[in-house]
Structure formats: C-alpha cells, structure tokens
Amino acid sequence: MEGHMYRVAMDFIREIKGSEEYREYKAGLDRIQAEPDLYDKVNEFRKKNYMLQNEEDSGDYIERLEELEKEFDDVRAIPMVDDFLAAELGFCRMMQEINQLVWDEIDFQ
C-alpha cells in the first residue's frame, strides 16, 4: 500500500491510538507489565479464556467458565487487573465495531 491510502491508514491508526479506549488499555497494560509475575498470570488467564471462548464444543461452557473464574479469582480480585481486563474488553469491542462498520460500508461480495 502506497501513497494516499497509506497516509489515510496511518492517520486512522493515530486516531485509534488517541482514543480513550486505547489509552486506557495501554495504561493498564503498562501497569500490569511492570509486575512480571502478575503479567504472566494475567496472560495465562487471557489465553485460557480465549481458548475457551473459541472452542467448538461448548456443551459445558458455563461450567468451564466458572472453573476458569475460580482458578483466577485471586488474580482478578486485584483492582488493576480488573481495570485492565475491562479496558481490554472495551478496546476490543471498539475495534470490532470499527471492523463491522468498514465491512458494512464496503460493497465486497
């Protein structure tokens, strides 16, 4: 990608990075990363949560989700972890909405 579209894309990326959702996500990430052991535990939770959400067999999804929440209850009870996970979710939802808007507005078949 060159020229005008590249510049537009870079402007768009700067706008995303300037959004409240991204700034909150990035600030939370920086706080968590400052504590490597905690960061590792949060990443373990995020990975297991992602894998659970993306499994095809979801027959016992609720039970497995409850088990995951119990397993990481002590980590999630830390306010900065809870704040980070909420900010991450908000940022992901914003990005999903942007992606959906782009696909809705482009006649791509």
VEXLUM-780202 format. One record per residue: x negated, y, z negated of N, C-alpha, C, O, CB in turn. Coordinates in nm, 2 decimals. Glycine has a CB too. Layout:
BEGIN
<<X; Y; Z>; <X; Y; Z>; <X; Y; Z>; <X; Y; Z>; <X; Y; Z>>
...
//
This chain:
BEGIN
<<-0.09; -0.12; 0.00>; <0.00; 0.00; 0.00>; <-0.09; 0.12; 0.00>; <-0.18; 0.13; -0.08>; <0.10; 0.00; -0.12>>
<<-0.06; 0.21; 0.09>; <-0.15; 0.33; 0.10>; <-0.06; 0.46; 0.11>; <0.06; 0.45; 0.11>; <-0.23; 0.32; 0.23>>
<<-0.13; 0.57; 0.10>; <-0.07; 0.70; 0.13>; <0.04; 0.74; 0.03>; <0.04; 0.72; -0.09>; <-0.02; 0.70; 0.26>>
<<0.15; 0.78; 0.10>; <0.26; 0.84; 0.02>; <0.33; 0.74; -0.07>; <0.35; 0.78; -0.19>; <0.37; 0.89; 0.12>>
<<0.35; 0.62; -0.03>; <0.42; 0.52; -0.12>; <0.33; 0.49; -0.24>; <0.38; 0.47; -0.35>; <0.45; 0.39; -0.04>>
<<0.20; 0.49; -0.22>; <0.11; 0.46; -0.33>; <0.12; 0.58; -0.44>; <0.13; 0.55; -0.56>; <-0.03; 0.45; -0.29>>
<<0.12; 0.70; -0.39>; <0.13; 0.81; -0.48>; <0.26; 0.81; -0.55>; <0.27; 0.85; -0.67>; <0.11; 0.94; -0.40>>
<<0.37; 0.78; -0.48>; <0.50; 0.77; -0.54>; <0.50; 0.67; -0.65>; <0.56; 0.69; -0.76>; <0.61; 0.75; -0.44>>
<<0.45; 0.55; -0.62>; <0.44; 0.44; -0.72>; <0.36; 0.48; -0.84>; <0.40; 0.45; -0.95>; <0.38; 0.31; -0.65>>
<<0.25; 0.55; -0.82>; <0.17; 0.59; -0.93>; <0.24; 0.70; -1.02>; <0.23; 0.70; -1.14>; <0.03; 0.65; -0.88>>
<<0.31; 0.78; -0.95>; <0.39; 0.88; -1.03>; <0.50; 0.81; -1.11>; <0.52; 0.85; -1.23>; <0.46; 0.98; -0.93>>
<<0.56; 0.71; -1.05>; <0.66; 0.63; -1.12>; <0.60; 0.56; -1.24>; <0.66; 0.56; -1.35>; <0.73; 0.53; -1.03>>
<<0.48; 0.50; -1.23>; <0.41; 0.44; -1.34>; <0.38; 0.54; -1.45>; <0.40; 0.51; -1.57>; <0.28; 0.37; -1.29>>
<<0.34; 0.66; -1.41>; <0.31; 0.76; -1.51>; <0.44; 0.79; -1.59>; <0.44; 0.82; -1.71>; <0.25; 0.89; -1.45>>
<<0.55; 0.80; -1.52>; <0.68; 0.83; -1.58>; <0.72; 0.72; -1.68>; <0.77; 0.74; -1.79>; <0.79; 0.84; -1.48>>
<<0.70; 0.59; -1.64>; <0.72; 0.48; -1.73>; <0.64; 0.49; -1.85>; <0.69; 0.47; -1.97>; <0.70; 0.34; -1.66>>
<<0.51; 0.52; -1.83>; <0.42; 0.53; -1.95>; <0.45; 0.65; -2.04>; <0.42; 0.65; -2.16>; <0.27; 0.54; -1.90>>
<<0.52; 0.74; -1.98>; <0.56; 0.86; -2.06>; <0.69; 0.84; -2.13>; <0.73; 0.93; -2.21>; <0.56; 0.98; -1.98>>
<<0.76; 0.73; -2.10>; <0.89; 0.71; -2.16>; <0.88; 0.68; -2.31>; <0.78; 0.63; -2.36>; <0.97; 0.60; -2.09>>
<<0.99; 0.71; -2.38>; <0.99; 0.68; -2.53>; <0.98; 0.53; -2.55>; <0.91; 0.49; -2.65>; <1.12; 0.74; -2.59>>
<<1.04; 0.45; -2.47>; <1.04; 0.31; -2.49>; <0.90; 0.26; -2.48>; <0.85; 0.17; -2.56>; <1.13; 0.24; -2.38>>
<<0.82; 0.30; -2.37>; <0.69; 0.26; -2.36>; <0.60; 0.31; -2.47>; <0.52; 0.23; -2.52>; <0.63; 0.30; -2.22>>
<<0.61; 0.43; -2.51>; <0.53; 0.49; -2.61>; <0.55; 0.42; -2.74>; <0.45; 0.39; -2.82>; <0.56; 0.64; -2.63>>
<<0.67; 0.38; -2.78>; <0.70; 0.31; -2.90>; <0.64; 0.17; -2.89>; <0.58; 0.12; -2.99>; <0.85; 0.30; -2.93>>
<<0.66; 0.10; -2.78>; <0.60; -0.03; -2.76>; <0.45; -0.03; -2.77>; <0.39; -0.11; -2.85>; <0.64; -0.09; -2.62>>
<<0.38; 0.07; -2.71>; <0.24; 0.08; -2.71>; <0.19; 0.11; -2.85>; <0.09; 0.06; -2.89>; <0.19; 0.18; -2.61>>
<<0.25; 0.20; -2.92>; <0.21; 0.24; -3.05>; <0.22; 0.12; -3.15>; <0.13; 0.09; -3.23>; <0.29; 0.35; -3.11>>
<<0.33; 0.04; -3.13>; <0.35; -0.08; -3.21>; <0.25; -0.18; -3.18>; <0.19; -0.25; -3.27>; <0.49; -0.14; -3.19>>
<<0.22; -0.20; -3.05>; <0.12; -0.30; -3.01>; <-0.02; -0.26; -3.07>; <-0.09; -0.34; -3.12>; <0.11; -0.30; -2.86>>
<<-0.05; -0.13; -3.06>; <-0.18; -0.09; -3.12>; <-0.19; -0.11; -3.27>; <-0.30; -0.15; -3.32>; <-0.20; 0.06; -3.09>>
<<-0.08; -0.09; -3.34>; <-0.08; -0.12; -3.49>; <-0.10; -0.26; -3.51>; <-0.18; -0.30; -3.60>; <0.05; -0.07; -3.55>>
<<-0.03; -0.35; -3.44>; <-0.04; -0.49; -3.46>; <-0.18; -0.54; -3.42>; <-0.24; -0.63; -3.49>; <0.06; -0.57; -3.38>>
<<-0.24; -0.49; -3.31>; <-0.37; -0.54; -3.27>; <-0.48; -0.50; -3.37>; <-0.59; -0.56; -3.37>; <-0.40; -0.48; -3.13>>
<<-0.45; -0.40; -3.45>; <-0.55; -0.35; -3.55>; <-0.57; -0.46; -3.66>; <-0.67; -0.45; -3.73>; <-0.51; -0.22; -3.61>>
<<-0.48; -0.55; -3.66>; <-0.49; -0.66; -3.76>; <-0.49; -0.79; -3.68>; <-0.38; -0.85; -3.66>; <-0.37; -0.66; -3.87>>
<<-0.61; -0.84; -3.65>; <-0.62; -0.96; -3.56>; <-0.54; -1.08; -3.60>; <-0.48; -1.15; -3.52>; <-0.76; -0.99; -3.54>>
<<-0.55; -1.11; -3.73>; <-0.47; -1.23; -3.78>; <-0.32; -1.22; -3.76>; <-0.25; -1.31; -3.71>; <-0.50; -1.26; -3.93>>
<<-0.27; -1.10; -3.79>; <-0.13; -1.07; -3.77>; <-0.10; -1.07; -3.62>; <0.01; -1.13; -3.58>; <-0.09; -0.94; -3.83>>
<<-0.18; -1.01; -3.54>; <-0.16; -1.01; -3.40>; <-0.15; -1.15; -3.34>; <-0.06; -1.18; -3.26>; <-0.27; -0.93; -3.33>>
<<-0.24; -1.24; -3.39>; <-0.23; -1.38; -3.34>; <-0.10; -1.45; -3.38>; <-0.04; -1.52; -3.30>; <-0.35; -1.46; -3.40>>
<<-0.05; -1.42; -3.50>; <0.07; -1.48; -3.55>; <0.19; -1.43; -3.47>; <0.28; -1.50; -3.43>; <0.10; -1.45; -3.70>>
<<0.19; -1.29; -3.44>; <0.30; -1.23; -3.36>; <0.30; -1.29; -3.22>; <0.40; -1.32; -3.16>; <0.28; -1.08; -3.36>>
<<0.18; -1.31; -3.16>; <0.17; -1.37; -3.03>; <0.22; -1.51; -3.03>; <0.28; -1.55; -2.93>; <0.03; -1.36; -2.98>>
<<0.19; -1.58; -3.13>; <0.24; -1.72; -3.14>; <0.39; -1.72; -3.14>; <0.46; -1.80; -3.07>; <0.18; -1.79; -3.27>>
<<0.45; -1.63; -3.22>; <0.60; -1.62; -3.22>; <0.65; -1.58; -3.09>; <0.75; -1.64; -3.04>; <0.64; -1.52; -3.33>>
<<0.59; -1.48; -3.02>; <0.64; -1.43; -2.89>; <0.63; -1.55; -2.79>; <0.72; -1.57; -2.71>; <0.55; -1.31; -2.85>>
<<0.52; -1.62; -2.79>; <0.50; -1.73; -2.70>; <0.61; -1.84; -2.72>; <0.67; -1.89; -2.62>; <0.36; -1.80; -2.71>>
<<0.63; -1.88; -2.84>; <0.73; -1.99; -2.87>; <0.87; -1.94; -2.84>; <0.95; -2.01; -2.79>; <0.72; -2.03; -3.02>>
<<0.90; -1.81; -2.87>; <1.03; -1.75; -2.84>; <1.05; -1.75; -2.69>; <1.16; -1.78; -2.64>; <1.04; -1.61; -2.90>>
<<0.95; -1.71; -2.61>; <0.96; -1.71; -2.47>; <0.99; -1.85; -2.41>; <1.07; -1.86; -2.33>; <0.83; -1.65; -2.40>>
<<0.91; -1.94; -2.46>; <0.93; -2.08; -2.41>; <1.07; -2.13; -2.44>; <1.13; -2.20; -2.36>; <0.82; -2.17; -2.47>>
<<1.11; -2.10; -2.56>; <1.25; -2.15; -2.60>; <1.36; -2.08; -2.51>; <1.45; -2.15; -2.47>; <1.27; -2.11; -2.75>>
<<1.34; -1.96; -2.48>; <1.44; -1.89; -2.40>; <1.44; -1.94; -2.26>; <1.54; -1.92; -2.19>; <1.42; -1.74; -2.40>>
<<1.33; -1.99; -2.21>; <1.32; -2.03; -2.07>; <1.32; -2.18; -2.05>; <1.29; -2.22; -1.93>; <1.19; -1.97; -2.01>>
<<1.36; -2.25; -2.15>; <1.37; -2.40; -2.13>; <1.50; -2.43; -2.06>; <1.60; -2.36; -2.08>; <1.36; -2.47; -2.26>>
<<1.50; -2.53; -1.97>; <1.62; -2.56; -1.90>; <1.73; -2.63; -1.99>; <1.85; -2.60; -1.98>; <1.59; -2.65; -1.78>>
<<1.68; -2.72; -2.08>; <1.77; -2.79; -2.17>; <1.80; -2.71; -2.29>; <1.71; -2.69; -2.38>; <1.71; -2.93; -2.21>>
<<1.92; -2.65; -2.29>; <1.95; -2.56; -2.40>; <2.06; -2.61; -2.49>; <2.13; -2.53; -2.56>; <1.99; -2.42; -2.35>>
<<2.07; -2.74; -2.50>; <2.18; -2.80; -2.58>; <2.17; -2.77; -2.72>; <2.27; -2.75; -2.79>; <2.17; -2.95; -2.56>>
<<2.05; -2.76; -2.78>; <2.04; -2.73; -2.92>; <1.96; -2.60; -2.94>; <1.89; -2.58; -3.03>; <1.96; -2.85; -2.99>>
<<1.99; -2.51; -2.85>; <1.92; -2.38; -2.85>; <1.94; -2.30; -2.98>; <1.84; -2.26; -3.04>; <1.98; -2.29; -2.74>>
<<2.06; -2.30; -3.04>; <2.08; -2.22; -3.16>; <2.00; -2.28; -3.28>; <1.94; -2.21; -3.35>; <2.23; -2.22; -3.19>>
<<2.00; -2.41; -3.29>; <1.93; -2.48; -3.39>; <1.78; -2.45; -3.38>; <1.71; -2.43; -3.48>; <1.96; -2.63; -3.39>>
<<1.73; -2.46; -3.26>; <1.59; -2.44; -3.24>; <1.55; -2.30; -3.26>; <1.44; -2.27; -3.31>; <1.55; -2.49; -3.10>>
<<1.64; -2.21; -3.23>; <1.61; -2.06; -3.25>; <1.61; -2.04; -3.40>; <1.52; -1.96; -3.45>; <1.72; -1.98; -3.19>>
<<1.70; -2.10; -3.48>; <1.70; -2.08; -3.62>; <1.57; -2.14; -3.68>; <1.52; -2.08; -3.78>; <1.82; -2.15; -3.68>>
<<1.52; -2.25; -3.63>; <1.40; -2.31; -3.68>; <1.28; -2.22; -3.65>; <1.19; -2.20; -3.74>; <1.37; -2.45; -3.61>>
<<1.28; -2.16; -3.53>; <1.17; -2.07; -3.50>; <1.18; -1.94; -3.59>; <1.07; -1.90; -3.64>; <1.19; -2.02; -3.35>>
<<1.29; -1.89; -3.62>; <1.31; -1.78; -3.70>; <1.26; -1.81; -3.85>; <1.20; -1.73; -3.91>; <1.45; -1.73; -3.71>>
<<1.29; -1.93; -3.89>; <1.25; -1.97; -4.03>; <1.10; -1.99; -4.03>; <1.03; -1.95; -4.13>; <1.32; -2.10; -4.07>>
<<1.04; -2.04; -3.93>; <0.90; -2.07; -3.92>; <0.82; -1.93; -3.93>; <0.71; -1.93; -3.99>; <0.86; -2.14; -3.79>>
<<0.88; -1.83; -3.87>; <0.81; -1.70; -3.87>; <0.87; -1.59; -3.95>; <0.85; -1.47; -3.93>; <0.80; -1.65; -3.72>>
<<0.96; -1.64; -4.04>; <1.03; -1.54; -4.13>; <0.93; -1.45; -4.21>; <0.96; -1.33; -4.22>; <1.11; -1.62; -4.23>>
<<0.82; -1.50; -4.26>; <0.73; -1.42; -4.33>; <0.66; -1.31; -4.24>; <0.64; -1.20; -4.29>; <0.62; -1.51; -4.40>>
<<0.64; -1.35; -4.12>; <0.57; -1.25; -4.03>; <0.68; -1.15; -3.98>; <0.65; -1.03; -3.98>; <0.52; -1.33; -3.90>>
<<0.80; -1.19; -3.95>; <0.90; -1.10; -3.90>; <0.95; -1.01; -4.02>; <1.01; -0.90; -3.99>; <1.01; -1.18; -3.85>>
<<0.92; -1.04; -4.14>; <0.97; -0.96; -4.25>; <0.87; -0.84; -4.27>; <0.91; -0.75; -4.35>; <0.97; -1.04; -4.38>>
<<0.76; -0.84; -4.21>; <0.67; -0.73; -4.21>; <0.72; -0.61; -4.13>; <0.75; -0.63; -4.01>; <0.52; -0.77; -4.17>>
<<0.75; -0.50; -4.19>; <0.82; -0.39; -4.11>; <0.75; -0.35; -3.98>; <0.82; -0.33; -3.88>; <0.82; -0.27; -4.20>>
<<0.62; -0.35; -3.98>; <0.55; -0.31; -3.85>; <0.57; -0.41; -3.74>; <0.57; -0.38; -3.62>; <0.40; -0.28; -3.87>>
<<0.59; -0.54; -3.78>; <0.61; -0.65; -3.68>; <0.75; -0.63; -3.63>; <0.78; -0.64; -3.51>; <0.59; -0.79; -3.75>>
<<0.85; -0.61; -3.72>; <0.99; -0.59; -3.68>; <1.00; -0.47; -3.59>; <1.07; -0.48; -3.49>; <1.08; -0.58; -3.80>>
<<0.93; -0.36; -3.62>; <0.94; -0.24; -3.54>; <0.88; -0.27; -3.40>; <0.93; -0.23; -3.30>; <0.86; -0.13; -3.61>>
<<0.77; -0.34; -3.40>; <0.70; -0.38; -3.27>; <0.79; -0.46; -3.19>; <0.81; -0.43; -3.07>; <0.57; -0.45; -3.29>>
<<0.85; -0.57; -3.24>; <0.94; -0.66; -3.17>; <1.06; -0.58; -3.11>; <1.11; -0.61; -3.00>; <0.98; -0.78; -3.25>>
<<1.11; -0.49; -3.19>; <1.23; -0.41; -3.15>; <1.19; -0.32; -3.03>; <1.26; -0.30; -2.94>; <1.29; -0.33; -3.26>>
<<1.07; -0.26; -3.04>; <1.02; -0.17; -2.94>; <0.99; -0.25; -2.81>; <1.02; -0.20; -2.70>; <0.89; -0.09; -2.98>>
<<0.93; -0.37; -2.83>; <0.90; -0.45; -2.71>; <1.03; -0.49; -2.64>; <1.04; -0.48; -2.52>; <0.83; -0.58; -2.76>>
<<1.14; -0.52; -2.72>; <1.26; -0.56; -2.66>; <1.32; -0.44; -2.58>; <1.38; -0.45; -2.47>; <1.36; -0.61; -2.77>>
<<1.32; -0.32; -2.64>; <1.37; -0.20; -2.58>; <1.30; -0.17; -2.45>; <1.36; -0.13; -2.35>; <1.36; -0.08; -2.67>>
<<1.16; -0.19; -2.45>; <1.09; -0.16; -2.33>; <1.12; -0.26; -2.22>; <1.14; -0.23; -2.10>; <0.94; -0.17; -2.36>>
<<1.13; -0.39; -2.26>; <1.17; -0.50; -2.16>; <1.30; -0.47; -2.10>; <1.32; -0.49; -1.98>; <1.16; -0.63; -2.23>>
<<1.40; -0.43; -2.18>; <1.53; -0.40; -2.13>; <1.53; -0.29; -2.03>; <1.60; -0.29; -1.93>; <1.63; -0.37; -2.25>>
<<1.45; -0.18; -2.07>; <1.44; -0.07; -1.97>; <1.38; -0.12; -1.84>; <1.43; -0.08; -1.73>; <1.35; 0.04; -2.04>>
<<1.28; -0.20; -1.84>; <1.22; -0.25; -1.72>; <1.31; -0.33; -1.64>; <1.31; -0.33; -1.52>; <1.09; -0.32; -1.75>>
<<1.39; -0.41; -1.71>; <1.49; -0.50; -1.64>; <1.60; -0.41; -1.57>; <1.64; -0.44; -1.46>; <1.56; -0.59; -1.74>>
<<1.64; -0.30; -1.64>; <1.74; -0.21; -1.58>; <1.68; -0.14; -1.46>; <1.75; -0.13; -1.36>; <1.79; -0.11; -1.69>>
<<1.56; -0.10; -1.47>; <1.49; -0.04; -1.35>; <1.48; -0.13; -1.24>; <1.52; -0.10; -1.12>; <1.35; 0.01; -1.39>>
<<1.44; -0.26; -1.26>; <1.43; -0.36; -1.16>; <1.57; -0.38; -1.09>; <1.58; -0.39; -0.97>; <1.37; -0.49; -1.22>>
<<1.67; -0.40; -1.18>; <1.80; -0.42; -1.12>; <1.85; -0.30; -1.04>; <1.91; -0.33; -0.93>; <1.90; -0.45; -1.24>>
<<1.82; -0.18; -1.08>; <1.86; -0.06; -1.01>; <1.80; -0.06; -0.87>; <1.86; -0.03; -0.77>; <1.83; 0.06; -1.09>>
<<1.67; -0.09; -0.87>; <1.59; -0.09; -0.74>; <1.66; -0.20; -0.65>; <1.69; -0.16; -0.53>; <1.45; -0.13; -0.76>>
<<1.68; -0.32; -0.69>; <1.74; -0.42; -0.61>; <1.88; -0.39; -0.57>; <1.92; -0.42; -0.46>; <1.73; -0.56; -0.68>>
<<1.96; -0.32; -0.65>; <2.09; -0.29; -0.62>; <2.10; -0.18; -0.51>; <2.19; -0.18; -0.43>; <2.17; -0.23; -0.74>>
<<2.00; -0.09; -0.51>; <2.00; 0.02; -0.41>; <1.93; -0.01; -0.28>; <1.94; 0.07; -0.19>; <1.93; 0.14; -0.48>>
<<1.86; -0.12; -0.28>; <1.79; -0.16; -0.15>; <1.87; -0.27; -0.08>; <1.91; -0.37; -0.15>; <1.64; -0.21; -0.18>>
<<1.90; -0.25; 0.04>; <1.97; -0.35; 0.12>; <1.88; -0.46; 0.17>; <1.84; -0.46; 0.29>; <2.05; -0.28; 0.24>>
<<1.84; -0.55; 0.08>; <1.75; -0.65; 0.11>; <1.82; -0.78; 0.11>; <1.87; -0.83; 0.00>; <1.63; -0.65; 0.01>>
<<1.83; -0.85; 0.22>; <1.91; -0.97; 0.23>; <1.83; -1.09; 0.28>; <1.88; -1.20; 0.29>; <2.03; -0.96; 0.32>>
//
